[in-house]
Amino acid sequence: MLTITERGAGWPTARGSGSPVTARRASPGRLGSGSSPLPAAPPGPRPRPAAPADLDGEGEEEEEVGDAGRLLLRVLHVSESPAPLTVRVSPSVKDVRPFIVGAVVRGMDLQAGNALKRFLTSQTRLHEELCEKRTAATIATHDLRAVRGPLLYGTRLPQDLKIVPLGRREVKAKDLVRQLQLEAEEHRKQKKRQNVSGLHRYLHLLDGKESYPCLVDADGDVISFPPITNSEKTKVKKTTSDLFLEVTSAASLQICKDVMDALVLKMAEIQKQTVESQEDGSLSDTEADALSGQLPDSGADAGAEKAGPASLVVEQVRVLDEDGPLRVVYPSKTDLGLAGPHVTVVR
């Protein structure tokens, strides 16, 4: 299991960003204790150049404050999960959008304050920055309770792909694209400018595609149509605590993993901020329900309950070829290795 100890807020960065990270391996039976088989460091804070404040003990105080505010991010391996989610990949995606990575995150509190808004905003920022306006990769997040596995990642013809897009009625992909094109044109006329917003900005990514990529659940329902939208069926709401995350790309598997790393670490940051705000005295919607006599949702996973209020559980998701061979599993032992400043990763 993986323990991430976070010592401050900051935007998670992609691989190769140069952000400072300290990684240690926890000894068996002392998960998250900070023990390490590496040569013991001398007592006291690590020396840093030109830091007179450390001589007065301020460095030790910072360490103590950071340890008190740690958040645990625990990785549940496929072998440990009672019902691991898998994604099978059809050969048809090879020339369309061949790369996909998935993960399950349990124990997220989106009810408190503006946690859901911050979560959705973080996706928008990732799409704009690391995903390069969805040209490099696209994120889709789902309420795990509405996802029925195993999942199939493949392609369908525009006239055969049906989806219930977020905030819309069921529609064929070719009709959805046409609707969005008309909306974009109307938007240009009203605003008297060439730039468009929302989903309209990504329509050009489908240019020249004879078939469209899609993620289909065990019911045969399309729950994701990257890079355009995902389904109302699996929409993330305030009551969502367990999520299935997917990142797809036409560029590379590595960008999928980089984006997933950034997303999971951002979720950990949001969860940490939520826990801290609750400790400051503000009540979440769940706590308010408890005070009014309502029972909280009992659908949360037992693993997330064990992790505690300041923890998240990340379950591995395997992506397989349609005929069986493993393509990728996330998170692997090399994933989640980079984080923002003041973050310590312990494996």
Backbone torsions as a table, in degrees:
resi	resn	phi	psi	omega
1	MET	NA	150.7	-175.6
2	LEU	-108.3	134.5	178.5
3	THR	-118.3	123.2	176.3
4	ILE	-108.3	125.2	179.2
5	THR	-107.3	113.7	-173.7
6	GLU	-101.4	131.4	-177.0
7	ARG	-118.5	33.4	177.7
8	GLY	154.4	161.1	-179.5
9	ALA	-83.3	160.4	178.5
10	GLY	163.6	151.1	-177.5
11	TRP	-77.4	125.1	178.3
12	PRO	-60.1	142.9	-177.4
13	THR	-111.2	161.8	-179.5
14	ALA	-79.5	169.6	177.4
15	ARG	-58.0	142.8	176.4
16	GLY	81.7	8.9	-177.4
17	SER	-80.1	-18.5	177.7
18	GLY	87.2	9.7	179.9
19	SER	-69.0	143.2	-178.5
20	PRO	-69.7	131.5	179.8
21	VAL	-139.1	140.2	172.8
22	THR	-117.9	125.4	-179.1
23	ALA	-117.4	133.2	177.1
24	ARG	-135.0	152.2	176.8
25	ARG	-100.6	128.0	-179.9
26	ALA	-81.5	140.5	177.0
27	SER	-73.7	150.6	-178.5
28	PRO	-56.7	137.4	176.6
29	GLY	86.8	-4.5	179.5
30	ARG	-131.5	52.9	-177.2
31	LEU	-61.1	124.2	175.8
32	GLY	77.3	7.3	-177.4
33	SER	-78.6	-16.8	-180.0
34	GLY	89.7	0.2	178.2
35	SER	-71.3	156.7	-174.5
36	SER	-151.5	139.4	176.4
37	PRO	-77.7	-5.0	179.5
38	LEU	-71.2	161.8	178.4
39	PRO	-54.0	134.7	-175.2
40	ALA	-63.6	135.9	176.6
41	ALA	-79.8	152.2	178.0
42	PRO	-61.8	151.0	-178.0
43	PRO	-59.4	153.6	178.6
44	GLY	91.8	176.7	-177.8
45	PRO	-69.1	155.1	177.3
46	ARG	-65.1	137.2	179.7
47	PRO	-66.6	139.1	176.1
48	ARG	-129.6	141.4	-177.7
49	PRO	-63.7	142.3	174.0
50	ALA	50.6	53.2	178.5
51	ALA	-129.8	74.2	-178.0
52	PRO	-60.3	-27.3	-178.5
53	ALA	-59.3	-31.4	-179.8
54	ASP	-62.0	-31.5	-178.8
55	LEU	-65.9	-23.6	179.5
56	ASP	-92.5	1.9	177.5
57	GLY	92.2	3.9	-179.1
58	GLU	-65.6	-34.1	179.0
59	GLY	-60.1	-40.5	179.6
60	GLU	-65.1	-39.1	180.0
61	GLU	-63.6	-40.1	178.9
62	GLU	-62.6	-40.8	179.3
63	GLU	-61.7	-43.2	-177.4
64	GLU	-65.4	-41.8	178.8
65	VAL	-63.6	-42.5	-179.3
66	GLY	-62.8	-45.1	-179.4
67	ASP	-61.9	-36.1	-179.0
68	ALA	-67.2	-26.1	-177.2
69	GLY	-102.3	22.1	-175.3
70	ARG	-69.9	151.4	174.1
71	LEU	-123.8	134.2	-177.5
72	LEU	-95.7	129.8	174.8
73	LEU	-117.8	105.4	-171.3
74	ARG	-103.4	127.1	179.6
75	VAL	-92.1	124.0	176.7
76	LEU	-99.5	116.0	-177.2
77	HIS	-73.2	158.7	-178.6
78	VAL	-53.1	-41.5	-178.4
79	SER	-66.5	-19.6	-178.4
80	GLU	-94.5	-14.1	-177.2
81	SER	-86.8	133.2	-179.9
82	PRO	-67.6	-29.4	-179.6
83	ALA	-144.4	74.4	-177.0
84	PRO	-65.2	140.1	178.8
85	LEU	-83.9	137.3	178.3
86	THR	-126.6	153.7	176.5
87	VAL	-124.6	124.2	175.5
88	ARG	-100.7	141.7	-173.8
89	VAL	-113.9	126.0	177.8
90	SER	-78.9	144.9	176.8
91	PRO	-60.7	-18.3	-176.1
92	SER	-66.3	-16.6	-177.8
93	VAL	-82.3	-8.8	-172.3
94	LYS	-52.6	-44.1	-176.4
95	ASP	-100.1	9.5	-177.4
96	VAL	-115.8	-62.7	-179.3
97	ARG	-159.1	81.5	-163.7
98	PRO	-78.7	-15.1	-169.7
99	PHE	-109.1	135.3	178.4
100	ILE	-148.0	141.4	175.2
101	VAL	-133.3	140.9	179.9
102	GLY	-129.7	160.0	175.7
103	ALA	-157.6	154.4	174.3
104	VAL	-114.8	129.8	176.6
105	VAL	-119.0	126.5	-178.6
106	ARG	-117.2	146.6	174.3
107	GLY	95.5	12.7	-179.1
108	MET	-74.9	132.9	177.4
109	ASP	-102.7	102.9	179.4
110	LEU	-104.5	3.2	-177.8
111	GLN	-82.6	-33.5	-172.5
112	ALA	-73.2	132.4	172.4
113	GLY	50.3	-131.0	-179.0
114	ASN	-105.0	31.7	-177.3
115	ALA	-59.0	-43.4	-179.3
116	LEU	-63.2	-43.0	179.4
117	LYS	-62.3	-41.9	179.6
118	ARG	-65.3	-37.0	178.8
119	PHE	-64.1	-46.3	-179.7
120	LEU	-67.8	-37.9	177.9
121	THR	-63.9	-36.8	179.7
122	SER	-64.2	-35.9	177.0
123	GLN	-65.4	-42.3	179.2
124	THR	-60.3	-43.2	179.3
125	ARG	-64.0	-42.3	178.1
126	LEU	-63.1	-40.6	178.2
127	HIS	-62.1	-38.2	-178.5
128	GLU	-74.3	-37.8	-170.7
129	GLU	-99.4	-80.9	-174.6
130	LEU	-61.9	-37.1	180.0
131	CYS	-82.1	-3.4	177.9
132	GLU	53.1	56.4	179.8
133	LYS	56.6	41.1	177.7
134	ARG	68.7	3.4	178.8
135	THR	-75.4	-30.8	179.0
136	ALA	-88.9	-39.3	-178.4
137	ALA	-162.2	164.0	178.5
138	THR	-135.6	137.7	179.7
139	ILE	-101.6	142.4	168.1
140	ALA	-136.8	135.1	179.7
141	THR	-121.2	142.0	-173.1
142	HIS	-134.5	148.6	170.0
143	ASP	-73.5	115.5	-173.4
144	LEU	-60.0	-31.4	-178.7
145	ARG	-62.8	-22.4	-179.0
146	ALA	-98.6	1.3	-178.0
147	VAL	-98.3	125.4	177.3
148	ARG	-112.5	113.4	-179.8
149	GLY	-93.6	172.1	-0.6
150	PRO	-71.8	158.0	-178.0
151	LEU	-102.6	152.2	178.0
152	LEU	-122.8	123.3	176.3
153	TYR	-102.4	114.1	-176.5
154	GLY	-150.6	-155.8	178.9
155	THR	-132.4	156.5	173.8
156	ARG	-140.8	154.6	174.8
157	LEU	-65.7	147.7	-177.7
158	PRO	-53.9	-33.7	-179.7
159	GLN	-81.3	-13.0	-178.9
160	ASP	-102.4	-17.8	-178.4
161	LEU	-83.1	115.6	177.1
162	LYS	-114.1	138.7	179.7
163	ILE	-149.1	151.9	170.0
164	VAL	-99.4	93.5	-176.1
165	PRO	-64.9	159.2	177.8
166	LEU	-55.1	122.6	176.4
167	GLY	75.6	11.5	-178.9
168	ARG	-133.8	173.3	176.0
169	ARG	-87.9	166.7	179.8
170	GLU	-58.1	138.8	-176.3
171	VAL	-153.7	152.7	172.7
172	LYS	-76.3	149.5	-176.4
173	ALA	-59.6	-40.6	-178.7
174	LYS	-64.2	-35.9	178.6
175	ASP	-74.0	-36.3	177.2
176	LEU	-63.1	-45.4	179.4
177	VAL	-61.8	-41.3	178.9
178	ARG	-64.8	-42.6	177.7
179	GLN	-59.0	-45.1	-178.8
180	LEU	-66.0	-35.6	177.4
181	GLN	-65.1	-42.2	178.6
182	LEU	-66.3	-41.1	178.0
183	GLU	-62.1	-41.0	-179.8
184	ALA	-63.9	-41.6	179.9
185	GLU	-65.1	-42.7	178.3
186	GLU	-63.9	-38.5	178.6
187	HIS	-62.4	-41.8	179.2
188	ARG	-62.3	-41.1	-179.2
189	LYS	-65.8	-43.4	-178.1
190	GLN	-67.2	-42.6	-176.4
191	LYS	-87.5	-11.4	-179.0
192	LYS	54.0	46.5	176.7
193	ARG	-151.7	164.0	-175.5
194	GLN	-83.7	-27.0	-176.7
195	ASN	-71.1	144.0	175.7
196	VAL	-125.9	166.4	-176.6
197	SER	-125.0	177.3	175.9
198	GLY	64.4	-149.6	-177.0
199	LEU	-63.5	-21.2	-176.6
200	HIS	-61.6	-24.8	-177.8
201	ARG	-70.2	-15.8	-172.1
202	TYR	-107.4	1.2	-177.0
203	LEU	-61.4	-33.5	-177.2
204	HIS	-64.8	-18.5	180.0
205	LEU	-70.2	-14.3	178.5
206	LEU	-97.8	-2.7	-177.9
207	ASP	-57.8	132.0	176.4
208	GLY	81.3	0.7	-179.1
209	LYS	-87.5	123.3	177.6
210	GLU	-80.3	-26.2	175.4
211	SER	-134.0	157.1	-175.6
212	TYR	-113.0	144.1	178.2
213	PRO	-74.6	149.8	178.6
214	CYS	-158.7	153.5	175.9
215	LEU	-112.0	124.0	-172.6
216	VAL	-117.2	136.4	-180.0
217	ASP	-89.9	-178.4	-176.1
218	ALA	-66.6	-17.9	176.6
219	ASP	-83.8	-6.0	-176.5
220	GLY	87.3	6.6	-179.4
221	ASP	-87.8	137.6	174.5
222	VAL	-77.8	118.5	-179.6
223	ILE	-104.9	-7.3	178.6
224	SER	-152.9	137.1	177.8
225	PHE	-131.0	78.2	-177.3
226	PRO	-76.6	146.2	5.3
227	PRO	-97.2	25.5	-171.5
228	ILE	-93.4	-58.3	-173.4
229	THR	-159.9	166.3	166.6
230	ASN	-117.4	-175.8	-165.2
231	SER	-93.6	147.5	173.6
232	GLU	-61.6	-26.8	-177.9
233	LYS	-59.1	-37.1	-175.6
234	THR	-112.5	23.7	-177.0
235	LYS	-57.9	135.8	177.2
236	VAL	-79.2	129.3	-177.9
237	LYS	-124.6	177.5	178.4
238	LYS	-60.6	-32.1	-178.3
239	THR	-80.3	-5.5	179.8
240	THR	-72.1	129.4	176.0
241	SER	-120.5	-26.5	179.4
242	ASP	-115.8	130.2	-173.7
243	LEU	-127.2	145.9	167.2
244	PHE	-103.4	127.3	-179.2
245	LEU	-111.8	140.7	175.0
246	GLU	-135.3	144.0	172.9
247	VAL	-130.8	127.3	179.4
248	THR	-120.4	157.0	-179.1
249	SER	-157.1	149.9	170.6
250	ALA	-96.7	-5.1	-173.7
251	ALA	-94.5	-55.8	-175.8
252	SER	-165.5	158.8	174.3
253	LEU	-70.0	-34.3	-177.3
254	GLN	-62.9	-39.6	179.2
255	ILE	-66.5	-33.3	175.5
256	CYS	-60.6	-44.8	-179.3
257	LYS	-68.9	-38.6	178.4
258	ASP	-62.2	-45.3	-179.9
259	VAL	-66.3	-40.6	178.9
260	MET	-63.9	-41.8	175.6
261	ASP	-55.3	-50.2	-177.6
262	ALA	-62.6	-40.1	-179.6
263	LEU	-66.1	-47.6	-178.9
264	VAL	-63.3	-42.3	179.9
265	LEU	-67.7	-33.6	175.6
266	LYS	-67.4	-38.9	176.5
267	MET	-61.9	-39.6	177.3
268	ALA	-62.5	-40.0	178.3
269	GLU	-63.8	-44.3	178.7
270	ILE	-62.4	-43.2	179.1
271	GLN	-61.9	-41.4	179.7
272	LYS	-62.3	-44.1	178.8
273	GLN	-64.0	-37.8	178.2
274	THR	-64.0	-45.9	179.2
275	VAL	-61.5	-43.2	-178.9
276	GLU	-64.8	-38.0	179.4
277	SER	-68.2	-34.3	176.6
278	GLN	-68.6	-37.7	178.0
279	GLU	-66.9	-25.7	178.2
280	ASP	-76.6	-7.6	174.3
281	GLY	119.0	-7.1	178.9
282	SER	-83.3	144.0	-176.8
283	LEU	-97.8	140.4	172.1
284	SER	-80.8	168.5	177.4
285	ASP	-60.2	-36.9	-179.9
286	THR	-63.9	-43.4	179.5
287	GLU	-65.2	-39.3	178.4
288	ALA	-63.7	-39.9	176.7
289	ASP	-61.4	-40.7	-179.6
290	ALA	-62.1	-40.1	-179.7
291	LEU	-67.8	-29.5	-179.1
292	SER	-89.0	0.8	176.5
293	GLY	98.3	-2.4	178.8
294	GLN	-81.2	143.7	178.1
295	LEU	-83.8	137.1	175.8
296	PRO	-69.4	164.4	178.6
297	ASP	-62.0	127.8	-177.7
298	SER	-96.7	9.4	-175.7
299	GLY	-83.3	-3.4	-178.7
300	ALA	-66.4	148.5	-177.5
301	ASP	-71.3	143.8	-179.0
302	ALA	-60.0	-34.9	179.8
303	GLY	-62.5	-37.7	178.9
304	ALA	-69.2	-34.7	178.8
305	GLU	-64.7	-41.7	180.0
306	LYS	-65.2	-30.1	-176.5
307	ALA	-67.4	-24.8	176.5
308	GLY	92.1	168.2	-174.4
309	PRO	-66.0	-23.8	-178.7
310	ALA	-102.9	34.3	-175.8
311	SER	-139.6	157.0	170.0
312	LEU	-130.9	148.1	174.9
313	VAL	-109.7	129.4	177.0
314	VAL	-112.6	116.8	179.5
315	GLU	-95.2	136.7	176.7
316	GLN	-65.7	141.9	173.5
317	VAL	-122.5	128.6	178.8
318	ARG	-94.1	136.3	173.3
319	VAL	-110.3	121.7	-174.1
320	LEU	-119.3	151.5	166.7
321	ASP	-64.4	156.6	-176.5
322	GLU	-59.1	-29.8	-179.7
323	ASP	-94.0	7.5	170.0
324	GLY	123.1	-41.9	-175.5
325	PRO	-58.7	143.3	-178.5
326	LEU	-73.1	132.3	174.2
327	ARG	-94.1	-52.1	-176.9
328	VAL	-161.0	148.9	170.5
329	VAL	-125.3	136.1	179.8
330	TYR	-132.5	138.2	-5.6
331	PRO	-81.7	137.8	173.4
332	SER	-89.6	-179.1	-177.4
333	LYS	-68.2	-16.2	179.1
334	THR	-96.5	-5.4	-179.8
335	ASP	-88.1	163.5	-179.0
336	LEU	57.9	30.8	-178.3
337	GLY	-90.7	-16.1	-179.9
338	LEU	-117.0	143.8	179.5
339	ALA	-152.4	177.8	-178.6
340	GLY	-75.6	-179.2	-179.8
341	PRO	-57.3	147.2	176.2
342	HIS	66.5	28.2	176.6
343	VAL	-116.8	127.9	177.5
344	THR	-111.9	126.2	179.3
345	VAL	-101.8	123.7	179.5
346	VAL	-119.5	121.2	179.8
347	ARG	-105.8	NA	NA
